[in-house]
């Protein structure tokens, strides 16, 4: 036997399983084995295995290396006679080959292919199930975050409209000015509908619009100092994260100081974390202003949003400061959205700071 003959025989016996393998995969995916149907599907796959064995032997018989012809001293097909170029079925060899290959094709060929196909199918089902679960969890999380954000908007709008209503009886011009500021603020809010994350510069712009409304009511009694380093302006922060905290400082701090007060807004970077601090010089947390034990809707919703977005990588503390007043401290991971610094917004904030001080 030459090398060519040996390779031809090997290919004839073994490689003839290759064109049959995809069909086994299809049958495994079409008729998967489960606890509820293992007996019925098992019998069905036994029938498929016998068909597989018959098809395998048929492919070997067609192959030019399927049979050793002793008379001719060479390999030949069991179906086609290459010398006479006619059909020639070698039934005795074909029958003996069926007996030989039936058990081996079923146990050592069909069964391993079936097990591999079932394992691949099971892995794909697990992977798709994990993807569906992750997608559903993400959608639920986004829905929850949007619900929390939507809670803040009516709360803020109600408080602002209440302030406008109060001014209507004392200062119509101031109420009209506040309505104009409110419309600008609502337009900014509409632009961020469905957005959970924004830049610190954008958030400061929104807070600046809110403080402009409050300045109409408090006039010279409200001073605002913004101290934000330019490198943090492009930091990623939750949308509407500062407004409820600033509103809490105005309502519970500045409004209780007859001679007026100051609100400090700072955003230093502490390594990989961003510190957002809002401090007022009001009366502080007293028995009548129990912001820590029972936070209002704004702070409670803010805390829930931070937990939903950052899990254990965030913190929100509200505490008295030694100099007097209350400080709200928000700490989140520092992530930069882009390298472009919104200098126009910073300029407006600094101009506003100089005007109010």
C-alpha positions, 0 to 999 in steps of 0.5 A: 500500500502506498502513502497515497492509498493510506491517506485515501483510506483514512479520508474515506473511513473518517472524513466521510463523517464531516458532511453528516455532522451538521445534520446531527447538530440540526437534529440536536437543536431541533429535538433537544433532550430534557427531563420531561422528554428524554425517553421519547427523544432518546428513542428518536435520536437512536433512530437518527443514529442508525440513519447516520450509520447507514449514510456513513457506510453509503458514503464509504461505499461510494468512495474510491477507497471503500473496498480492497479488490483482491483480484485487481489488487487495488482499492475500488468503490463498492458501488461503481466498477472503475474498469467497466464503468458500470454499477457493481454492488459488492453486497457481501462487503457492504453487508459486513461493513454495515454490521461493523460500523453500526455500533461504532458509528452510533456510540463513538461518532453520533453520540459524541457529536450529539453531546457536543451539539447539546452542550453548545445549545445549552451554552447558547441558551444560557448566554441568551438568557443572561443577555435577556436578563441583563437587558431587562435589568438595565431597562428596569433600572433606567425606568426606575431612574427616570421615575426618580428623576420625574419625582424631582421635577413636579416637586421643584415646579410646585415649590417654584409656583408656590413662591410665584403665587406668594409674590403675586400679592406683594410684588407683581413685577418680581412674580413676572420676572420669576415666571420668565426665569421659570420658563427658561429653566423648564426649556433647559429641563425639556432638553434633558428629558430622558437623560440621566447623566450630564456634565457638571457644567450643564448641571451648574447652569441649571442650578444657576437658573434656579438660583436666579429665580430664588434671587427674585424672591430673596433679592440681596438676602441671597448670595451665591459663591461658586468655586469650581475648578475648570478640570471638573466642569466636564465631569459626568454627574447625574442630571438634577443632582445639585438642584434639590440639594441647593433648594434644600439649602435655600428653603431650610437655611437662607429663608430662616436667616433674616439678614440673608445668607450665603450658599457655597457650591464647590466641586473639588476633585479628590483623586478618582472621586468628585466631591460636590459640596453645597453649604449654607450659613443658616441655623443648621440642623436643629430639632425643628429642622431634622433633615438628617433623620427624616430627609425630604422628598428631594434629598431622599430621591437624590439618595435613591438615584445615587444608589441606583447609578453608583451602588456603593461607590457614592455617598451623600452626607448632610451635617452641621458645620463648625462655622454654622449652617449645614453642608451637603456632601455628595461623592461620586466617581470622577469620570470625564465626558469630554476634554472640552471645557465650557468656559462660557458657562464658567464665565457666566457663573463667575459673573453671577458670583461677582454680581451677587457678592 
